[in-house]
Amino acid sequence: MTKIILITHQKGGVGKSTLAFNLAKNISNRAKVALIDMDLQGSLSQLKDIVSSFDILSSIDNIDKVVQFEYDFVFIDTPPYLSDQLPKLINMADLILIPTKAGVLDLLAIKSTIELIENENKKDHALIVFNMIKANTTLTLDIQIELSEYNVPIARTHISDLVSFTRSVLVGGVKKDKNAQQQLDGLTQDMLQRLV
């Protein structure tokens, strides 16, 4: 049965597309994977001719058809704004990943995303992912403490702000960076455990 993983946050610049790409790539060596690019910028859609380990689809039309395909996992990358399609996508999702940076503005912006998930009674399917984290700072811990008031689990694995993640969409993954690959493997395990 297809598992649908929604990557969403109402703030831009939190690394949704890069995270969606890397998770899809990481799991594609052991499962049939599709990534749906819902962002009007279409950044990920531009990669569909050069990515061979998983399928990249675009537009909302594919959402209703996606479970008809023989995919094990479907990742959906959403735009950084409130879309009238988001409630439908939240309802379809088996897991909702909310990537966030460890910043004050990111903390303020995450509230509207969590409220939207709560409105669809899917809070128990949500997981906050610290993404693009700066090394050697206590800010991540400070933001983590503040996020605890929302009662949404936080992934054990944090994704650092490494060049290899930024470069990954051009070179097809992070395999050459052991630290980045270890983080990605850890987050993939966190994700799979939540899907059981």
C-alpha positions as CSV (number, residue, x, y, z in Angstrom):
1,M,0.0,0.0,0.0
2,T,1.3,3.4,-1.0
3,K,2.6,5.6,1.9
4,I,2.1,9.3,1.2
5,I,4.6,11.7,2.9
6,L,3.7,15.4,2.8
7,I,6.5,18.0,3.3
8,T,4.9,21.3,4.3
9,H,5.6,24.5,6.1
10,Q,4.0,27.9,5.4
11,K,7.4,29.6,5.5
12,G,9.8,29.7,2.5
13,G,13.4,28.9,2.8
14,V,13.2,26.0,5.3
15,G,14.5,23.5,2.8
16,K,11.3,21.6,1.9
17,S,12.3,20.8,-1.7
18,T,15.8,19.7,-0.9
19,L,14.6,17.6,2.0
20,A,11.9,16.0,-0.1
21,F,14.5,15.2,-2.9
22,N,17.0,13.7,-0.5
23,L,14.5,11.5,1.4
24,A,13.0,10.3,-1.9
25,K,16.6,9.6,-3.2
26,N,17.6,7.9,0.0
27,I,14.7,5.4,0.1
28,S,14.6,4.8,-3.7
29,N,17.3,2.2,-3.6
30,R,15.0,-0.2,-1.7
31,A,11.5,1.0,-2.8
32,K,9.5,2.4,-5.7
33,V,9.3,6.1,-5.1
34,A,7.6,9.2,-6.6
35,L,8.0,12.8,-5.7
36,I,5.3,15.2,-6.6
37,D,6.3,18.9,-7.0
38,M,3.3,21.0,-6.0
39,D,5.3,24.2,-5.8
40,L,4.5,26.6,-8.7
41,Q,8.2,27.4,-9.0
42,G,8.6,23.8,-10.2
43,S,12.2,23.5,-9.0
44,L,12.0,19.7,-8.6
45,S,10.0,19.2,-11.8
46,Q,13.0,20.6,-13.7
47,L,15.0,17.6,-12.5
48,K,12.7,14.8,-13.9
49,D,14.8,14.3,-17.0
50,I,18.0,13.8,-15.1
51,V,16.8,11.7,-12.1
52,S,16.4,8.0,-12.8
53,S,16.1,6.4,-9.4
54,F,12.6,7.7,-8.7
55,D,9.8,9.5,-10.6
56,I,9.2,13.2,-10.4
57,L,5.7,14.3,-11.1
58,S,4.1,17.7,-11.2
59,S,0.7,19.3,-10.7
60,I,-2.3,18.5,-8.6
61,D,-3.7,16.2,-11.3
62,N,-1.3,13.6,-10.3
63,I,-2.4,13.5,-6.7
64,D,-5.7,11.7,-7.3
65,K,-4.0,9.2,-9.7
66,V,-0.9,8.5,-7.6
67,V,-2.3,5.7,-5.5
68,Q,-3.2,3.9,-8.8
69,F,0.5,3.6,-9.5
70,E,2.6,0.9,-8.0
71,Y,4.6,3.2,-5.7
72,D,5.7,2.3,-2.2
73,F,6.3,5.9,-1.2
74,V,5.0,9.2,-2.6
75,F,6.6,12.4,-1.3
76,I,4.7,15.6,-1.9
77,D,6.6,18.9,-1.8
78,T,4.3,21.9,-1.1
79,P,4.6,25.6,-1.8
80,P,5.5,28.0,1.0
81,Y,2.1,29.6,1.3
82,L,-1.4,28.6,2.3
83,S,-2.9,26.7,-0.7
84,D,-6.6,25.7,-1.0
85,Q,-5.2,22.2,-1.9
86,L,-3.3,21.8,1.4
87,P,-6.3,20.5,3.5
88,K,-6.8,17.8,0.9
89,L,-3.1,16.9,0.9
90,I,-3.0,16.8,4.7
91,N,-6.0,14.4,4.7
92,M,-4.3,12.1,2.2
93,A,-1.0,12.0,4.0
94,D,0.2,9.1,6.1
95,L,2.9,11.3,7.5
96,I,3.3,15.1,7.5
97,L,6.9,16.3,7.8
98,I,7.3,20.0,8.9
99,P,10.8,21.1,8.2
100,T,11.9,24.1,10.2
101,K,15.1,26.0,10.8
102,A,16.0,26.9,14.3
103,G,15.0,30.6,14.1
104,V,12.6,32.9,15.7
105,L,10.7,33.7,12.5
106,D,10.5,30.0,11.7
107,L,9.0,29.4,15.1
108,L,6.4,32.0,14.6
109,A,5.5,30.8,11.1
110,I,5.1,27.1,12.1
111,K,2.0,27.9,14.2
112,S,-0.2,28.4,11.1
113,T,1.0,25.1,9.6
114,I,0.3,23.2,12.8
115,E,-3.2,24.8,13.1
116,L,-4.0,23.7,9.6
117,I,-3.0,20.2,10.5
118,E,-5.0,20.3,13.7
119,N,-8.1,21.5,11.8
120,E,-7.9,18.4,9.7
121,N,-7.4,16.2,12.8
122,K,-4.1,14.9,11.6
123,K,-1.8,16.2,14.3
124,D,-0.9,12.6,15.3
125,H,0.5,12.1,11.8
126,A,2.9,15.2,12.0
127,L,6.6,15.3,12.7
128,I,8.7,18.4,13.0
129,V,12.1,18.1,11.4
130,F,14.9,20.5,12.3
131,N,16.5,21.3,8.9
132,M,19.5,23.4,7.9
133,I,20.8,23.6,11.4
134,K,23.8,25.7,12.2
135,A,26.6,24.0,14.1
136,N,27.8,25.0,17.6
137,T,24.7,27.0,18.6
138,T,22.2,26.7,21.5
139,L,19.5,28.2,19.4
140,T,18.2,24.8,18.2
141,L,17.7,23.7,21.8
142,D,15.9,27.0,22.6
143,I,13.6,26.6,19.7
144,Q,13.0,23.0,20.5
145,I,11.8,24.0,24.0
146,E,9.5,26.6,22.5
147,L,8.1,24.1,20.0
148,S,7.1,21.7,22.9
149,E,4.0,23.8,23.5
150,Y,2.5,22.5,20.2
151,N,2.7,18.8,21.3
152,V,4.0,17.7,17.9
153,P,6.8,15.2,18.0
154,I,10.2,16.3,16.8
155,A,12.4,14.0,14.8
156,R,15.4,12.7,16.7
157,T,17.7,13.3,13.7
158,H,18.5,16.9,12.8
159,I,19.7,17.8,9.4
160,S,22.7,20.2,9.4
161,D,23.3,23.1,7.1
162,L,25.9,21.3,5.0
163,V,27.0,22.2,1.5
164,S,26.5,18.6,0.4
165,F,22.7,18.8,1.1
166,T,22.5,22.0,-1.0
167,R,24.6,20.4,-3.8
168,S,22.7,17.1,-3.6
169,V,20.1,17.9,-6.2
170,L,22.8,18.5,-8.8
171,V,25.0,15.5,-8.0
172,G,22.2,13.0,-7.2
173,G,22.5,12.7,-3.5
174,V,24.9,13.0,-0.5
175,K,26.6,9.6,-0.6
176,K,30.1,11.1,-0.7
177,D,29.6,13.0,2.5
178,K,29.5,10.5,5.4
179,N,28.1,13.0,7.9
180,A,25.3,14.1,5.6
181,Q,24.5,10.5,4.6
182,Q,24.4,9.5,8.3
183,Q,22.0,12.3,9.1
184,L,19.8,11.4,6.1
185,D,19.8,7.7,7.1
186,G,18.8,8.7,10.6
187,L,15.9,10.8,9.4
188,T,14.8,8.1,7.0
189,Q,14.6,5.7,10.0
190,D,12.7,8.3,12.0
191,M,10.3,8.6,9.1
192,L,9.8,4.8,8.6
193,Q,9.2,4.2,12.3
194,R,6.4,6.8,12.3
195,L,4.8,5.1,9.3
196,V,4.6,1.7,10.9
